[in-house]
Amino acid sequence: MTARPLLRLGTRGSPLALAQAAEVRRRLAVAHPELAAEGAVATVIIKTTGDRIQDRALSEIGGKGLFTKEIEEALVAGEIDAAVHSMKDVPTWLPEGLTVEHLLPREDPRDAFFSPHGTRLADLPQGAVVGTASLRRQAQILARRPDLKVVTFRGNVATRLRKLAEGEVDATLLAVAGLKRLGEADRIVAALAPEEMLPAVGQGAIGLEIRADDSRTRELLDAIACRDTGLRIAAERALLAQLDGSCKTPIAGLAELEGGMLRLRGLIALPDGSALHSAELRAPSAEAESLGRRLGEQLQAAAGPAFLAAITAP
């Protein structure tokens, strides 16, 4: 048994977060035999503000950093060597001295639909109640079905599905990727096409955040990084940055590789779904960040100053 861990991974303590950390450990053990020994890679569980506050929507309590701040503080302090994140939870701008350069191969980025009434939003009865904590999902739901009622719905996968089964809501949505990583893909009623529900930026991708000056950890992680996922996420996060996105802004984005080209779809909306703008662009994969910025500029131009002021107002 290794006396001291060769690598310390920081993560939240939810079942999904622990499953993601386990996936990182498995890949590292294959890439580096010395990391396969018991105790060579330690998982350090860190409770975040987002984990502690479960009774309010994320948009009401501070935004995306709620799931990363405490983990990043541990990284800066040298208490861990790398942070394991769901990329959809990572803020647009990282703290100084930290970087996300390594991503695992992306899982299915779509949203899964759960309801006893059918397999699509269109199947829900008039005035049905949909539970979600995501403004992105809320805006797209109400844009398609303004008759529906959306209520705040938080908790892990098991909690949300239990609440649905108990009749608290008529439908809810969860990330397909999370269900697959938890081994619960068989519970998915239907996966919604991006045309019906455009995913969150970074959904389905696991990112590894490190200190920018930590060359040792960077070299270890280089062996498990997925270049294609890196290109896709770079385009999506450049879109998010251009739109100045946060958890208070209903923004969606999905980049897909088609040969040597990237197809990027983006969407920006008002939280109540009363206005929504979407667009897409294609460019060579080497232009990922430029593509994201250009699509963001196109959406900003289409939306106009009044729209943008409305969605970013405190």
N, C-alpha and C positions, 0 to 999 in steps of 0.2 A: 504493500500500500504506500502511496506517495505521502511523505510527511507533510509537505506543504503544497497547496495547489500551484500548478504551473500557470493556470489561467483562472481568473475569477469573473464570472458572468453575472451582471446585475439584472434583475427582472422583477416585475410585479409578481404577486403571489396567486393570481387567479389561475384556475385550471388551464385556460388557454395560454396564458403567459408562460406557465411552467412547461406546457407541451412544446411551445416554441423554443424555449431554452434547451429542452431535451433534444429537439431536432438539431440545434446548433452543436450540441455536444456530440451527437452521433456523427455528424459530418466532419467535425474536427478529428474524431477518433479514427475515421477512415483515412483522412488526409495526412494525419500525423500520428504514427503508431505510439509515440511516447505519451500522447494525450489520451490513449485508450485505457491506461492503468486506472484502477479505482482511486478516486480522489484527485486525479490529475487536473480535472476541470471542476471547479466548485460553482454551485449556483447560490447566489446571494439574493435573498428575497427582501425587497424594499417596498414598504407600503407608501403609496402616493396619496396626494390629496383627493384625486378622483376616486380612489378606492374607499377612502374614509367617508366621503359624502355621497350617499346613494339616493337621497330623496328629492334631488333637484336636477333640472336639465343642465348639461355641461355648459351651455351658453350663458347660464345664470351665475355660474361660479368661477368663470375665468378662462375657459377655452382649452385648447389642446395641451398646453403645458401641464395640465393637471395630472396627466399620466406619465410625465417624464421628468419633472423638475427635481424631485428628490433623488431619482436614479442618477441624473446628471450631476447633482451635487456630490454624490458618492464617487462618481467618476473623476470629477475635478479634484476631489480630496485624496485620490489614490486608493480608495477603499475597494474598488473593483477595477478590472482592466478593460472591460467592454460592457456596454449596455445592450440588452436585447429588446428591440421595440417592434411593435406593429407600426409600420410606416404611416398608416392613416392617423396615428396619434401624435406623430412628431411635428412640432411647430415648424412654421415656414423658415424661421431663422434660428440657428443653433447658438448656444452660448459660445463666447470667444474661447478659442483653444480646443474646441471639440469638433469632430467631423464624422459624417456617415459616408463611408466609401465602399462598404461591403454589404451586399444584399444577397439573400438566398434565392434560389429559383422561385418565381412567383407562383402562388397557388391561384385557383379560380377566383377572379376579383368580383364576381357578381353577387347580388343580394338574393337571399332565399326568402320566399314568401310562405308564411304559415297562417292558415285559416281553415276552420271547419266548413266554410262557405264556398270554397273553390280554390283555384290555382292562380288567379290573377286579381288585380285590383278591380277589374271590370266585373268580377263575380260577386263582389260584396254588395249586400243590400243597401238601399238608400239610408243614409244617416249612420252607417256602421262606424264603430270606434276602432281606430288603429293605434296601437301603442308603439312609440319609438322615442328615443332621446336625441335623434339626429335631425338637425334642421334641414340637412340636404334631403333626407328621405321625406320629411314633412312637406317641404316645398314642392317636390315632384309629385307626391301623393295628391296634394290639394290642387295642383295645376291640372291634374287629370280628372280628379273627382272632388270638386269643391263642396259637394254635399257631405263628404265624410268628416268625422271628427277625429282629430289627432291629439293624443294625450301622452304626457311624459311617461316613459317606460324604460326603467334602467334595471341593472342586475346582470348576472352572468347568464349563459345560455340556459342552464337548468331552471333558473328562477323565472326567466321570461316565458319559457314554454309552460312552466307550471301555472303561471298567472293566466296565460292564454287558455289552458285546459280548464281552469276554474271559472272562465267566463268574464274575467275583468275587462277583456277587449275582444273584438271580433277577428283581429288579425295583427300580426307583427312581422317584422323583417329582421333577419340576421345575416351576417356575412357567410357566404358559402365556405370560404377559406377556413374560418374558425371552426365550423362544424366538421369539416374534413380532418382538420388537425386534431380534433377531439375524438375522432373515430365515430362521429354521429351523422355522417352523411346520409345514412338511410332514413333519417328523420325529416329530410328536406321534402316539403310538399311540391315545390316548384322553384326553379332558379329563374329569376327575371332577366330577360335580355337587356343589354345596355340601352336599347332603344326605349324600353319602358321605364327603367330605373338606372340612370348612369351612376356608377359606383363612386365612392369617395376616392380622392387622390391617394395613391399608395395602398389601397385596399388589397389584401392578399399577399403583401410583401413584408418580409421580416428584414429589418435593418440592424446593423451592428454599429453602434456609436463608440468611438474611441477618442483618446487624447491625441491631438494632431501630431504631437512630438513623440509618440510612443511607437517607434519603428519595430520593436520586437512583436508587439501585438498585431501590428499591421501585417507583418510578414506571415504570422500564423493564419490570419484571416484571409489573406490573399488566395489561399488554396481552395476556399469554399465559396468565393464570391461568384455571382452569376452576371456576366457582362450584359446579356440581353435584358435582364431585369433592371440593371443599373441604368441602361439607356431609357427604358420606359419610365422609370421613376424620375429620372432627371427631367424629362419632358413635362411630366405631370406637376412636379414641384416647381418648375420654372413658371408654369401656368398659374399655380397657386400664389407664388411670390408676386407675379405681375398684378394679380387681382387683390393683393394684400389680404389674403384669406386667413380667416380664423374660424373658431367654432361658432362665432356669431354670424358667419356669412355662409349662406347656402351655396356651396360651390361643389361641382362634381367634375371629374376628369378621368379619362382612360386612354392610355397610349398602347397601341398594339403594333408589333413588328410584322411587316408583310414583305418578306425578302429582305432587301437592304433598305427598305423604306419604313418610316414610322407614320402611323395614322393616329392623330390625336383628336379626341372629341372632348369638348368642354361645355360647361353649363354654369350659369349664374342666375339666381332667382331671388325674389322676395320671399321671406319666411312663410307668408300666407298663400304662396303660390299664385297670387294675382298677376304677377308678371314674371316671365322667364325668357332668357336668351340663351341660345345654344349655337354652336358652330363647330366645324372641324377643318383641319388642315393636314397635309401630308408633306414630308420632307425626308431627305436622306437621314439615316439613323445617326450619322456623325453630327448632325445639326440639332440634336435633341433639345438642348437648352434654348437655343434660338427659336425652335419651333414652339416651345411652350410660351416664350415671351410674346411671339407674334400672335398666337391664338388668344392670349390674354389681352393684348392690345385691341384685337378685333372685337372681342366681347365687350371691352370697355367702351369702344366707339359705338357699338350697337346699343348698349344699355343707356349711355348718356350720363352726364354729371348728376342729375336729380336722382336717378335710380341708384347709382353708386353711393350717393350720400345717404339714401334711405337705408341701405343694407349695412352700412358701416356706422350708423348713428348709435351712440351709447344707449 
